[in-house]
Amino acid sequence: MSKSKSPLAVKIVTLVGTMLLLLIPLMVVRGLIVERADYRSEVEEAISRSTSGPQRLVGPLIAIPVTEIYITRENNHDVPQKRSFIHFWLPESLMVEGNQNVEPRKVGIYEGLVWKTDVSVKAEFDTSRLEALNHDNITLGKPFMVMAVGDTRGIGAVNVPSLDGTPLKVEPGTGLAGESQGLHVQLPDFPLAPKKFTLDFSLSLSGSGNFSVVPLGRNSEFVLNSNWPHPNFIGDFLPVKREVSPTGFQARWQSSWFANNLGERFTDVDKFASPDLPSFNVAVATPADHYQLTDRATKYAPLLIALTFTAFFVLEALTGRRMHPMQYLLVGLSLVMFYFLLLALSEHIGFTRAWVTASLVGALMNGVYLQAVLKSWRSSALFTLALLLLDGVMWGLLRSEESSLLLGTGVLLMALCGVMFLTRHLDWYALGLPTAPKVPSPESDELRIWK
């Protein structure tokens, strides 16, 4: 090493290189987090394949086959033409009530959630909506009620539906062309004279992930009671009322054609299975995804390492004690091991307890090591408490999503203020001057490795 080089500058460069070197095991940690999260996702998909997936209720509505005869003019002659289509008759009011029971299913250490919902449906129809079909050139076929679901494997017991109290027979499938899954019920012919009637039935429906209801009624309402305390309300409409407690949740949705315009959008068979139809939607959410939380925690790891190295460097500058870069590296690796331990423990005991355990293990390991390095139990205890404090600050950053930037900026500001205060009387030029090499005495062969 040239004598013109400042030992202070060399050490700063060395410590920066050490921190960059520690990014390699941190990248390994983040890769492992992604891998384990992918395994968990595969388990959830396997559970969904073996049971049933997300469920989406569309209906009930009444489908009426229509045959229309019309005349076209060809070569100065009237030519009769025939057109067949399905007319969808939407309810005036739709009321859906569900009681949901959520159960966890485990495959190894991974867990997925499945649910079973007892659904009751009540729909009111008005035959005045059929006035447009009351023409001599139009022939109506046999009407049938249609209810579509997202996955027919989840359909359990179906109670006999009734039309104004008259029992009806349920058949599998929607009875429509295409790939829609569900059930249908043959209905008697309706008189075209104005009349209102009620169609009601209930069924048991199992699934995983989302549960949604398309608000087909001119006025629609959906009420859901569940034993799961971690709902995720997504979709086109938020609940107008919701209550979430440690024992579950209750939510109520409302909508009308004024808000969703379904009275005009629901015109053909293709629309029936369209995923673009607005819906009331709720998902069964995992209360705390420890993979996401651990991944977020690793993003603060460079900050934790930098603050620790800064504390050691200031200690050296103020006390004249010297720490070798290898000692910095070992302490930095112990901080990286914190995240490995956090990931491994969180899969078994939950994220919170894993964080506390990993923090205590890391603090104990560094406390014992620093006592030997610094030759002082007092300094070791202070650094151990500082590490625990930093872990507490990192925990606060993780839990405060809305204020994480503010808290992180505050931590850096306080750290900078602390360094400036402690080193305000320090002569940095004196630290940067090369020191004369120590000449070993004839009685000792001790050499100073680090200047």
Secondary structure as a PSIPRED ss2 file (coil, helix, strand):
# PSIPRED VFORMAT (PSIPRED V4.0)

   1 M C   1.000  0.000  0.000
   2 S C   1.000  0.000  0.000
   3 K C   1.000  0.000  0.000
   4 S C   1.000  0.000  0.000
   5 K C   1.000  0.000  0.000
   6 S C   1.000  0.000  0.000
   7 P H   0.000  1.000  0.000
   8 L H   0.000  1.000  0.000
   9 A H   0.000  1.000  0.000
  10 V H   0.000  1.000  0.000
  11 K H   0.000  1.000  0.000
  12 I H   0.000  1.000  0.000
  13 V H   0.000  1.000  0.000
  14 T H   0.000  1.000  0.000
  15 L H   0.000  1.000  0.000
  16 V H   0.000  1.000  0.000
  17 G H   0.000  1.000  0.000
  18 T H   0.000  1.000  0.000
  19 M H   0.000  1.000  0.000
  20 L H   0.000  1.000  0.000
  21 L H   0.000  1.000  0.000
  22 L H   0.000  1.000  0.000
  23 L H   0.000  1.000  0.000
  24 I H   0.000  1.000  0.000
  25 P H   0.000  1.000  0.000
  26 L H   0.000  1.000  0.000
  27 M H   0.000  1.000  0.000
  28 V H   0.000  1.000  0.000
  29 V H   0.000  1.000  0.000
  30 R H   0.000  1.000  0.000
  31 G H   0.000  1.000  0.000
  32 L H   0.000  1.000  0.000
  33 I H   0.000  1.000  0.000
  34 V H   0.000  1.000  0.000
  35 E H   0.000  1.000  0.000
  36 R H   0.000  1.000  0.000
  37 A H   0.000  1.000  0.000
  38 D H   0.000  1.000  0.000
  39 Y H   0.000  1.000  0.000
  40 R H   0.000  1.000  0.000
  41 S H   0.000  1.000  0.000
  42 E H   0.000  1.000  0.000
  43 V H   0.000  1.000  0.000
  44 E H   0.000  1.000  0.000
  45 E H   0.000  1.000  0.000
  46 A H   0.000  1.000  0.000
  47 I H   0.000  1.000  0.000
  48 S H   0.000  1.000  0.000
  49 R H   0.000  1.000  0.000
  50 S H   0.000  1.000  0.000
  51 T C   1.000  0.000  0.000
  52 S C   1.000  0.000  0.000
  53 G C   1.000  0.000  0.000
  54 P C   1.000  0.000  0.000
  55 Q E   0.000  0.000  1.000
  56 R E   0.000  0.000  1.000
  57 L E   0.000  0.000  1.000
  58 V E   0.000  0.000  1.000
  59 G E   0.000  0.000  1.000
  60 P E   0.000  0.000  1.000
  61 L E   0.000  0.000  1.000
  62 I E   0.000  0.000  1.000
  63 A E   0.000  0.000  1.000
  64 I E   0.000  0.000  1.000
  65 P E   0.000  0.000  1.000
  66 V E   0.000  0.000  1.000
  67 T E   0.000  0.000  1.000
  68 E E   0.000  0.000  1.000
  69 I E   0.000  0.000  1.000
  70 Y E   0.000  0.000  1.000
  71 I E   0.000  0.000  1.000
  72 T E   0.000  0.000  1.000
  73 R E   0.000  0.000  1.000
  74 E E   0.000  0.000  1.000
  75 N C   1.000  0.000  0.000
  76 N C   1.000  0.000  0.000
  77 H E   0.000  0.000  1.000
  78 D E   0.000  0.000  1.000
  79 V E   0.000  0.000  1.000
  80 P E   0.000  0.000  1.000
  81 Q E   0.000  0.000  1.000
  82 K E   0.000  0.000  1.000
  83 R E   0.000  0.000  1.000
  84 S E   0.000  0.000  1.000
  85 F E   0.000  0.000  1.000
  86 I E   0.000  0.000  1.000
  87 H E   0.000  0.000  1.000
  88 F E   0.000  0.000  1.000
  89 W E   0.000  0.000  1.000
  90 L C   1.000  0.000  0.000
  91 P C   1.000  0.000  0.000
  92 E C   1.000  0.000  0.000
  93 S E   0.000  0.000  1.000
  94 L E   0.000  0.000  1.000
  95 M E   0.000  0.000  1.000
  96 V E   0.000  0.000  1.000
  97 E E   0.000  0.000  1.000
  98 G E   0.000  0.000  1.000
  99 N E   0.000  0.000  1.000
 100 Q E   0.000  0.000  1.000
 101 N E   0.000  0.000  1.000
 102 V E   0.000  0.000  1.000
 103 E E   0.000  0.000  1.000
 104 P E   0.000  0.000  1.000
 105 R E   0.000  0.000  1.000
 106 K E   0.000  0.000  1.000
 107 V E   0.000  0.000  1.000
 108 G C   1.000  0.000  0.000
 109 I C   1.000  0.000  0.000
 110 Y E   0.000  0.000  1.000
 111 E E   0.000  0.000  1.000
 112 G E   0.000  0.000  1.000
 113 L E   0.000  0.000  1.000
 114 V E   0.000  0.000  1.000
 115 W E   0.000  0.000  1.000
 116 K E   0.000  0.000  1.000
 117 T E   0.000  0.000  1.000
 118 D E   0.000  0.000  1.000
 119 V E   0.000  0.000  1.000
 120 S E   0.000  0.000  1.000
 121 V E   0.000  0.000  1.000
 122 K E   0.000  0.000  1.000
 123 A E   0.000  0.000  1.000
 124 E E   0.000  0.000  1.000
 125 F E   0.000  0.000  1.000
 126 D E   0.000  0.000  1.000
 127 T H   0.000  1.000  0.000
 128 S H   0.000  1.000  0.000
 129 R H   0.000  1.000  0.000
 130 L H   0.000  1.000  0.000
 131 E H   0.000  1.000  0.000
 132 A H   0.000  1.000  0.000
 133 L H   0.000  1.000  0.000
 134 N C   1.000  0.000  0.000
 135 H C   1.000  0.000  0.000
 136 D C   1.000  0.000  0.000
 137 N C   1.000  0.000  0.000
 138 I E   0.000  0.000  1.000
 139 T E   0.000  0.000  1.000
 140 L E   0.000  0.000  1.000
 141 G C   1.000  0.000  0.000
 142 K C   1.000  0.000  0.000
 143 P C   1.000  0.000  0.000
 144 F E   0.000  0.000  1.000
 145 M E   0.000  0.000  1.000
 146 V E   0.000  0.000  1.000
 147 M E   0.000  0.000  1.000
 148 A E   0.000  0.000  1.000
 149 V E   0.000  0.000  1.000
 150 G C   1.000  0.000  0.000
 151 D C   1.000  0.000  0.000
 152 T H   0.000  1.000  0.000
 153 R H   0.000  1.000  0.000
 154 G H   0.000  1.000  0.000
 155 I E   0.000  0.000  1.000
 156 G E   0.000  0.000  1.000
 157 A E   0.000  0.000  1.000
 158 V E   0.000  0.000  1.000
 159 N C   1.000  0.000  0.000
 160 V C   1.000  0.000  0.000
 161 P C   1.000  0.000  0.000
 162 S E   0.000  0.000  1.000
 163 L E   0.000  0.000  1.000
 164 D C   1.000  0.000  0.000
 165 G C   1.000  0.000  0.000
 166 T E   0.000  0.000  1.000
 167 P E   0.000  0.000  1.000
 168 L C   1.000  0.000  0.000
 169 K C   1.000  0.000  0.000
 170 V E   0.000  0.000  1.000
 171 E E   0.000  0.000  1.000
 172 P E   0.000  0.000  1.000
 173 G C   1.000  0.000  0.000
 174 T C   1.000  0.000  0.000
 175 G C   1.000  0.000  0.000
 176 L C   1.000  0.000  0.000
 177 A C   1.000  0.000  0.000
 178 G C   1.000  0.000  0.000
 179 E C   1.000  0.000  0.000
 180 S C   1.000  0.000  0.000
 181 Q E   0.000  0.000  1.000
 182 G E   0.000  0.000  1.000
 183 L E   0.000  0.000  1.000
 184 H E   0.000  0.000  1.000
 185 V E   0.000  0.000  1.000
 186 Q E   0.000  0.000  1.000
 187 L C   1.000  0.000  0.000
 188 P C   1.000  0.000  0.000
 189 D C   1.000  0.000  0.000
 190 F C   1.000  0.000  0.000
 191 P C   1.000  0.000  0.000
 192 L C   1.000  0.000  0.000
 193 A C   1.000  0.000  0.000
 194 P C   1.000  0.000  0.000
 195 K C   1.000  0.000  0.000
 196 K E   0.000  0.000  1.000
 197 F E   0.000  0.000  1.000
 198 T E   0.000  0.000  1.000
 199 L E   0.000  0.000  1.000
 200 D E   0.000  0.000  1.000
 201 F E   0.000  0.000  1.000
 202 S E   0.000  0.000  1.000
 203 L E   0.000  0.000  1.000
 204 S E   0.000  0.000  1.000
 205 L E   0.000  0.000  1.000
 206 S E   0.000  0.000  1.000
 207 G E   0.000  0.000  1.000
 208 S C   1.000  0.000  0.000
 209 G C   1.000  0.000  0.000
 210 N E   0.000  0.000  1.000
 211 F E   0.000  0.000  1.000
 212 S E   0.000  0.000  1.000
 213 V E   0.000  0.000  1.000
 214 V C   1.000  0.000  0.000
 215 P C   1.000  0.000  0.000
 216 L C   1.000  0.000  0.000
 217 G C   1.000  0.000  0.000
 218 R C   1.000  0.000  0.000
 219 N E   0.000  0.000  1.000
 220 S E   0.000  0.000  1.000
 221 E E   0.000  0.000  1.000
 222 F E   0.000  0.000  1.000
 223 V E   0.000  0.000  1.000
 224 L E   0.000  0.000  1.000
 225 N E   0.000  0.000  1.000
 226 S E   0.000  0.000  1.000
 227 N C   1.000  0.000  0.000
 228 W C   1.000  0.000  0.000
 229 P C   1.000  0.000  0.000
 230 H C   1.000  0.000  0.000
 231 P E   0.000  0.000  1.000
 232 N E   0.000  0.000  1.000
 233 F E   0.000  0.000  1.000
 234 I E   0.000  0.000  1.000
 235 G E   0.000  0.000  1.000
 236 D C   1.000  0.000  0.000
 237 F E   0.000  0.000  1.000
 238 L C   1.000  0.000  0.000
 239 P C   1.000  0.000  0.000
 240 V C   1.000  0.000  0.000
 241 K E   0.000  0.000  1.000
 242 R E   0.000  0.000  1.000
 243 E E   0.000  0.000  1.000
 244 V E   0.000  0.000  1.000
 245 S E   0.000  0.000  1.000
 246 P C   1.000  0.000  0.000
 247 T C   1.000  0.000  0.000
 248 G E   0.000  0.000  1.000
 249 F E   0.000  0.000  1.000
 250 Q E   0.000  0.000  1.000
 251 A E   0.000  0.000  1.000
 252 R E   0.000  0.000  1.000
 253 W E   0.000  0.000  1.000
 254 Q E   0.000  0.000  1.000
 255 S E   0.000  0.000  1.000
 256 S E   0.000  0.000  1.000
 257 W H   0.000  1.000  0.000
 258 F H   0.000  1.000  0.000
 259 A H   0.000  1.000  0.000
 260 N H   0.000  1.000  0.000
 261 N C   1.000  0.000  0.000
 262 L H   0.000  1.000  0.000
 263 G H   0.000  1.000  0.000
 264 E H   0.000  1.000  0.000
 265 R H   0.000  1.000  0.000
 266 F C   1.000  0.000  0.000
 267 T C   1.000  0.000  0.000
 268 D C   1.000  0.000  0.000
 269 V H   0.000  1.000  0.000
 270 D H   0.000  1.000  0.000
 271 K H   0.000  1.000  0.000
 272 F H   0.000  1.000  0.000
 273 A C   1.000  0.000  0.000
 274 S C   1.000  0.000  0.000
 275 P C   1.000  0.000  0.000
 276 D C   1.000  0.000  0.000
 277 L C   1.000  0.000  0.000
 278 P C   1.000  0.000  0.000
 279 S C   1.000  0.000  0.000
 280 F E   0.000  0.000  1.000
 281 N E   0.000  0.000  1.000
 282 V E   0.000  0.000  1.000
 283 A E   0.000  0.000  1.000
 284 V E   0.000  0.000  1.000
 285 A C   1.000  0.000  0.000
 286 T C   1.000  0.000  0.000
 287 P C   1.000  0.000  0.000
 288 A C   1.000  0.000  0.000
 289 D C   1.000  0.000  0.000
 290 H H   0.000  1.000  0.000
 291 Y H   0.000  1.000  0.000
 292 Q H   0.000  1.000  0.000
 293 L H   0.000  1.000  0.000
 294 T H   0.000  1.000  0.000
 295 D H   0.000  1.000  0.000
 296 R H   0.000  1.000  0.000
 297 A H   0.000  1.000  0.000
 298 T H   0.000  1.000  0.000
 299 K H   0.000  1.000  0.000
 300 Y C   1.000  0.000  0.000
 301 A H   0.000  1.000  0.000
 302 P H   0.000  1.000  0.000
 303 L H   0.000  1.000  0.000
 304 L H   0.000  1.000  0.000
 305 I H   0.000  1.000  0.000
 306 A H   0.000  1.000  0.000
 307 L H   0.000  1.000  0.000
 308 T H   0.000  1.000  0.000
 309 F H   0.000  1.000  0.000
 310 T H   0.000  1.000  0.000
 311 A H   0.000  1.000  0.000
 312 F H   0.000  1.000  0.000
 313 F H   0.000  1.000  0.000
 314 V H   0.000  1.000  0.000
 315 L H   0.000  1.000  0.000
 316 E H   0.000  1.000  0.000
 317 A H   0.000  1.000  0.000
 318 L H   0.000  1.000  0.000
 319 T H   0.000  1.000  0.000
 320 G C   1.000  0.000  0.000
 321 R C   1.000  0.000  0.000
 322 R C   1.000  0.000  0.000
 323 M C   1.000  0.000  0.000
 324 H C   1.000  0.000  0.000
 325 P H   0.000  1.000  0.000
 326 M H   0.000  1.000  0.000
 327 Q H   0.000  1.000  0.000
 328 Y H   0.000  1.000  0.000
 329 L H   0.000  1.000  0.000
 330 L H   0.000  1.000  0.000
 331 V H   0.000  1.000  0.000
 332 G H   0.000  1.000  0.000
 333 L H   0.000  1.000  0.000
 334 S H   0.000  1.000  0.000
 335 L H   0.000  1.000  0.000
 336 V H   0.000  1.000  0.000
 337 M H   0.000  1.000  0.000
 338 F H   0.000  1.000  0.000
 339 Y H   0.000  1.000  0.000
 340 F H   0.000  1.000  0.000
 341 L H   0.000  1.000  0.000
 342 L H   0.000  1.000  0.000
 343 L H   0.000  1.000  0.000
 344 A H   0.000  1.000  0.000
 345 L H   0.000  1.000  0.000
 346 S H   0.000  1.000  0.000
 347 E H   0.000  1.000  0.000
 348 H H   0.000  1.000  0.000
 349 I H   0.000  1.000  0.000
 350 G C   1.000  0.000  0.000
 351 F H   0.000  1.000  0.000
 352 T H   0.000  1.000  0.000
 353 R H   0.000  1.000  0.000
 354 A H   0.000  1.000  0.000
 355 W H   0.000  1.000  0.000
 356 V H   0.000  1.000  0.000
 357 T H   0.000  1.000  0.000
 358 A H   0.000  1.000  0.000
 359 S H   0.000  1.000  0.000
 360 L H   0.000  1.000  0.000
 361 V H   0.000  1.000  0.000
 362 G H   0.000  1.000  0.000
 363 A H   0.000  1.000  0.000
 364 L H   0.000  1.000  0.000
 365 M H   0.000  1.000  0.000
 366 N H   0.000  1.000  0.000
 367 G H   0.000  1.000  0.000
 368 V H   0.000  1.000  0.000
 369 Y H   0.000  1.000  0.000
 370 L H   0.000  1.000  0.000
 371 Q H   0.000  1.000  0.000
 372 A H   0.000  1.000  0.000
 373 V H   0.000  1.000  0.000
 374 L H   0.000  1.000  0.000
 375 K C   1.000  0.000  0.000
 376 S C   1.000  0.000  0.000
 377 W H   0.000  1.000  0.000
 378 R H   0.000  1.000  0.000
 379 S H   0.000  1.000  0.000
 380 S H   0.000  1.000  0.000
 381 A H   0.000  1.000  0.000
 382 L H   0.000  1.000  0.000
 383 F H   0.000  1.000  0.000
 384 T H   0.000  1.000  0.000
 385 L H   0.000  1.000  0.000
 386 A H   0.000  1.000  0.000
 387 L H   0.000  1.000  0.000
 388 L H   0.000  1.000  0.000
 389 L H   0.000  1.000  0.000
 390 L H   0.000  1.000  0.000
 391 D H   0.000  1.000  0.000
 392 G H   0.000  1.000  0.000
 393 V H   0.000  1.000  0.000
 394 M H   0.000  1.000  0.000
 395 W H   0.000  1.000  0.000
 396 G H   0.000  1.000  0.000
 397 L H   0.000  1.000  0.000
 398 L H   0.000  1.000  0.000
 399 R H   0.000  1.000  0.000
 400 S C   1.000  0.000  0.000
 401 E C   1.000  0.000  0.000
 402 E C   1.000  0.000  0.000
 403 S C   1.000  0.000  0.000
 404 S H   0.000  1.000  0.000
 405 L H   0.000  1.000  0.000
 406 L H   0.000  1.000  0.000
 407 L H   0.000  1.000  0.000
 408 G H   0.000  1.000  0.000
 409 T H   0.000  1.000  0.000
 410 G H   0.000  1.000  0.000
 411 V H   0.000  1.000  0.000
 412 L H   0.000  1.000  0.000
 413 L H   0.000  1.000  0.000
 414 M H   0.000  1.000  0.000
 415 A H   0.000  1.000  0.000
 416 L H   0.000  1.000  0.000
 417 C H   0.000  1.000  0.000
 418 G H   0.000  1.000  0.000
 419 V H   0.000  1.000  0.000
 420 M H   0.000  1.000  0.000
 421 F H   0.000  1.000  0.000
 422 L H   0.000  1.000  0.000
 423 T C   1.000  0.000  0.000
 424 R C   1.000  0.000  0.000
 425 H C   1.000  0.000  0.000
 426 L C   1.000  0.000  0.000
 427 D C   1.000  0.000  0.000
 428 W H   0.000  1.000  0.000
 429 Y H   0.000  1.000  0.000
 430 A H   0.000  1.000  0.000
 431 L H   0.000  1.000  0.000
 432 G H   0.000  1.000  0.000
 433 L C   1.000  0.000  0.000
 434 P C   1.000  0.000  0.000
 435 T C   1.000  0.000  0.000
 436 A C   1.000  0.000  0.000
 437 P C   1.000  0.000  0.000
 438 K C   1.000  0.000  0.000
 439 V C   1.000  0.000  0.000
 440 P C   1.000  0.000  0.000
 441 S C   1.000  0.000  0.000
 442 P C   1.000  0.000  0.000
 443 E C   1.000  0.000  0.000
 444 S C   1.000  0.000  0.000
 445 D C   1.000  0.000  0.000
 446 E C   1.000  0.000  0.000
 447 L C   1.000  0.000  0.000
 448 R C   1.000  0.000  0.000
 449 I C   1.000  0.000  0.000
 450 W C   1.000  0.000  0.000
 451 K C   1.000  0.000  0.000
